[in-house]
Amino acid sequence: MCGIAGFIGRVAIDDHRLEAAVRCLNHRGPDAFGIRRFATPDGGHCALIHTRLSIIDLDARSNQPFRCGQKWLTYNGELYDYLEVRAQLEARGQQMATSSDTEVLIRAIDTFGWDALDRFEGMWAFAVYDEATGELALCRDRFGEKPLFLMRTPEGLYFASEPKAIAALSGATLRPNLTHLSRFMVNGYKALNKGTDTFFTDLTQLPSGSLLTARADGAERERRYWNPRVAIEPDMAYAEAVAAARERLVRSVELRMRADV
C-alpha cells in the first residue's frame, strides 16, 4: 500500500498544503515520499505526491514520482505480471534502470499507449502527468481494489488515495454526505461502490476500470477501458473445467507472491 495525491488546475498549490497532504498519507507509505510540481504548457499547474511502502526493488531509484521521458508517474498498487510485461519491453529494446514494477508500468504506457492496460494484471490507482501535452491521466484497476477519490473545484481537480489528503491539499472542509451515510447504516457494505458517491458530498471516486484525462483548463475525458465479459464454453467437460480453474488459481497466487520483502 502506498499513498498518492495531486492536483491539476489554474492555481499553484503552496508548499504547506503539499506537505500536509504528505503527512496525511505517511501511514500508507512510511519508507519514502516525493513531491513534484509542473507548469503546464497552457499556463496552468500540476502537482504529484507519493508516499512509498517498498515491496519490489527497495532501492531509492524506484521512489516516486517516477519519470520516463516526459511522463511522470505516482502509483499505488502492484503489477503482478510485471516480469512478463518487462520481458515484452526488453524484447523491443527497452533498457530498464530498476527492477521495479513501477518502471514497467510507466514504460509500458510510454511504449504501447493506453493499450498497455490490457497487458496488466494487478491492482492500482495511478496518475500520469505528460509534460509534452499538459494532460493528467488518472486510472483505477478493473475491480476498484485501490481507492482514488476526486474533488472538482473552480480552481481545478484534486485527487488522492484518502479524503483527508484532499482536504489537506485543497484547504477545504469536507461536508458529510448524509444520504450515503444513511444507505450504509441501513444496508452495510452492500451500499458501497454502487456508484461514484462517497461519504463526503464534495468528493466522488473514479469508477473501477476507468481512465480519466484532465487538463489545467478544466477539460476532462473519461472512458471505461475494461468491462467484464462472460464466455461460456458449453462443450467443456466438468473435469476439464475443474483442472483449468485449479491451474489458473495456482498461477494467480504464484504471481501475487512476488516481493522483495
N, C-alpha and C positions, 0 to 999 in steps of 0.2 A: 504494500500500500504506500503510495506517495500522495502528495498534495499538489494541485495545480490551481492557478488563478491568473486573471489577466483582464485586459481592457482594450477596446479599440473605439476611438471616437475623436471628437474635436478638441478635447482639453488634455492637458498633461497632468498625470496623477503625481502628487507630490511624494517625496521620499518617505514621509512619516506614514502615509497610508499604505504604501508598498511594504514597508517594514512591519506594520501592524498586521497586514494580511499574512505575511510570512509567519509571524508569531501564532496566528490562529491555526495555521496548518502544520506547525512544527511537530505535533504529536503523530501526524501521518507520515512524516519523513524526517527523522531526527539526525540522519547521517550527513546531510549536506543541504545547502539551499542556494538558489540563484535567482537573480532579478535581471531582466534585460529590457531596456527601453528602445523604441524605434520612432523615427519621424517618417510618416507615410508619404508617398510621392504626391498626394493631393493636399498636403499641409496638415494632416491630422496626426494622431499619436496612437501608439500601441505599446502595451507592456505585457511581459510574460513573467510569471513567477513559478518556481518549482521548489518543493521540499522533498528530499530523496530518502527512501528506505532502500538500501542497497541489497539487491538479491542476486543479480547477474552482473559480472565484471565490477568488482568492488572498487576499482581504481577511480581516482578523481577525473580521469579522462572521459568518463561516461556521465559526469554530472550534467545537469540541465539548467537552463535551456541549452539544447544541443544544436549545433549548426551543421548543415550540409549545403554547401554552395550558398545560395541566397535564401534558403529556408531555415527556419528555427523552430524547434520542437520543445514543447513542455508536455509531459506524458505521465499518466497514472495507469498502471496496468502491467500486463506481461504478454508477450507473444510466445505461445508455447511451441510453435513451429519455427522459431527464429533461425535455427540451424539449417533447416530445409530452404527457407527463403534466402538466407545468406549464401547458400550454395548456388542458387539461381542468379544472384547478383554477381558472385565471383565468376560464374561461367560467362558473364557479359563483360568481364574485365574489370569489375569494381575491386578496389583495394581498400580493405577495412582498416580503420585506425584503432578500433576497440574490439572487444569480444562480446559486446552488449547487444541485447535485443533493441535497445533504444536506437542505436545507429542503423540496425537492419530496418527498423520501421521507417525512419525518415529517408534513408537511401532508396528503399523500395518505392516510396511515394515519389521521390525525385526522379526515379528511373521509369516507373510504369504509370505514373499519374495516379488518379483515384481508383483505377482498376486494380491497384495493389491491394485494396481492401478485400477483394475476393481471394487473395492468396493467404490472408492472415487467419490463423486460428488462435484465439486468445480472448482476453478481456481488456478493455481500455476505455479511457476518456482522454482525449488529447487535443491540443491546439497546435496548429502550424501557421506561422506567420511568414509570408513571402515578401521579402524586401523589394523584389522586382515589380510586383503587381500591387502591393499595398493591401492584399487580402489576408484576412484571418480566417482559417478554417477550423471548425470545431466538429469533433466526431465522437460518437459513442458506440460501444460494441453492440453486437447483434441482439443481445438479450438484456442490455442495460445493467450489467453486473456492476460497472463502475459509475458513480454518480457524476452528473455535470449540470450544475444549476446556472441559470441565466437571469440577468436583470437588465431590462431595456429602459434607458432614461434619455432625456433630451440631449445629454452630453455624450452618450454612447452606450455601448454594450459591455456589460461586465459578465464574467464567468468565474466559476470556482468549483472545487470539489465539495465545499460545505457552505451553507448560507452565511455563517458568521464571517467567513473570509470575504464574501461580497460586501457585507455590512462594513467591515473594516476598510476595504478598498474604496468604497464609494462614500463613506462617511454618513450613510443613511441609517435610519432606524427602521428596521423591517416590521411590517404590520402583520399580525397573525391572520391566517385565513380560517375563520371560524366555521365556514361551511365544510371545508376539507377536514378540519379537526372533528367536527360532528360526525362526518362519514366514518372516520377512523374509530371514534369511540363506539359507534354502533356496529360496524362491520369488521373491525380489526384490520389485519394486514391485507385482507381482500379488497379494501378500499384504496390501497396504494397502487401506484403505477398503472392506473386505468387510463390516464391521460397525462397532460403536462402540468397539472395542478401540484402545488407543494403546500407546506404548512404556513407559507407566507404569501400574502396577496401580491407582493412586489416581485416574486420570483416564479419562474417556470423552470422546467427541466427539459433538456434536449431529449427528444424521444429516442428510444433504443433503435439501433440500426439506421441512424440518420447522420447526415453530413450537412452542416450549416456553414456557408461562407458569408463573411461580413466585411464591409468597408467602413472607413472612418466617416464617410458622409451619411451613414445610416442605411445604405443599400444592403439587402440581405437576399440570399437564396438558400432554400432548404429542400433537401430531397432525401428519400429513402434509398440507401444503397443495397438493402437486403430485405427480402420478405421470405418467410418460411414457405416451403413447398412440400407437398405430400406426393410421393411417387410410389404407388402400390405395385408390387410385382406378384400377381395372382398365381403364377406358376412356381413360386419358390416353396420348397418343402419346409416343413416345420423344423427339422433337424438342421437344415441349411441356414434358416433364419437365426436359430439359436447360436450356431457356430459363428456366424457373421457378426451378430450382436456382441458376443463374447470377445471376438478378435478386436472389434472397434473400441470396446470398453477398456480392454487391457492397454491398447495403444494410446488411448486418450489419457489414461492415468500415467503411463510412461512419459508422455510429453510434459505433463504437469509437474513431474518430479524434478525437472531440470532446475538447478540452482547452485550458486557458489557458496551458500551458507546453509 
